[in-house]
């Protein structure tokens, strides 16, 4: 469950985004930005599960290589134009490269360097492409010796299992009963809950905006309301809404949180300004 601080920060970001560019209306890209830290934690957890799920894949690829090498004559008979040979060589090269990905991604994610999050998404998509390539090639191996073809089919089936595990990591919400994904389910649930609570907060603030803005404008009587920066206004709106509507919450908490948000988003001057305005509002509510 997200903390009040997380909800406040997310609500301020949405309010600011909507005031700066109303057409965006808190779209998916905005939520990726808001959830950047949580998303990074989530993706690191996905890398760990990914590496665990792919253990043993390298051995399966090595077995595939042995079969293909031993069936060189049969491959030529099946397709004398060498297209099958070229396709199998390309598949093997792709499989070998992909089998190294979990280890490499784990190292990059641990150090948090490079574009490992983008690479993770790319590799998960590639797994499904490999599955399609194997499905296209297998019927063309009918000329292989029966034992070799049976073994190759078993290897392809094994790799299919690994591909399915990659799909689980890519879309864990589609596998709610998979216990190995419990940690991912929890992290994903927390991000969705933050989005839900923040948007509920934003809707409440927007529904009470006239009263909120009048309260702020009155407290900032010596300041041109129109010149107020959009981010400072979002911070003031969020804190003022709390002081006007959450009777069980001490005003000092709302003010201190707003000061920290202003300091983080705008700097010391804004933090001082926000403090002064909210202090007046708090005293007027006493």
Steps between C-alpha positions, in 0.01 A plus 500: 500500500647840401587748773329836531823663389505293182137586427567872560800504270321311224191723530715813471669363189165422338355841590806669355492289181132571444544873549807509275351281227133412562482269198740253666260433786742281696568254218718189520825689431432731793443203729823340384675820610313518833570134567861518384656384829233236563522396135876458525457284812235298318721446196794392718272242656394390153864451400555275803195288417600497134849368580353236733246386240763467225741278690580200281418667169866506394518121531194463277657726237824299515301182438329664202842587357615137533194373315532753218871421459430127486223540244695698239433242228128478578474880494649506150262228380198682644584825320788476252487880450642523854219725622426266792871494587512878502178531701621247758835678528324835551266346757788341689693827504194686631435232764862509620496878524166500682610232748774738620252783566385410854855501636592824324177673605549392862844663507374822341194521725709440811731787403204702367697607194420513132157463346428173675129574546456553128710190431278294729191594301679429172617155611156400625352588162780316320414181690163490328667561163729201559195289578349591161824420316524155658136429415571589136818291477393178675274366218791543259715250696288202393802349319707480820569150637198411720698495825667835426174662398330371813782640712489834316124520553553432872761778515264740323227406750743571785586839350127566463472457877771759552320735258182461700690593815631810323140586415414468869767757583376728223134479609491378862147629551382232256625231741341587836533145632871465424667505843846580358354833389360602840759773551431645156125490565550693823720768344268537203203524736670776700559707186140456388374591848711817501355601165147429624537695825683791338235536229225485762680781684535704181130458417409618851729805470369590156144467626575750781734722296297821516496502880864388518624768260301771676657394831850508352444833324375656824804374694734624227335842486828683435599268217366495143313170488536484121881508531508199732696213344288201406700260714476727809128539437457121480684460831286769664178352361586154631590627851206742518261222404634293789459784750146573382380140481706269723402599851691207654830615347711759684558808286868491589534167319346638181714813519825314564433256217419789264823678598701187421325459166565866413864466602533186289317627191580873502762596759536690828328819384186310405514300823504826699212643297290184538567499874380859536180451303404175670575642844247777433244250377554283808450796736186605313360149558574498871 
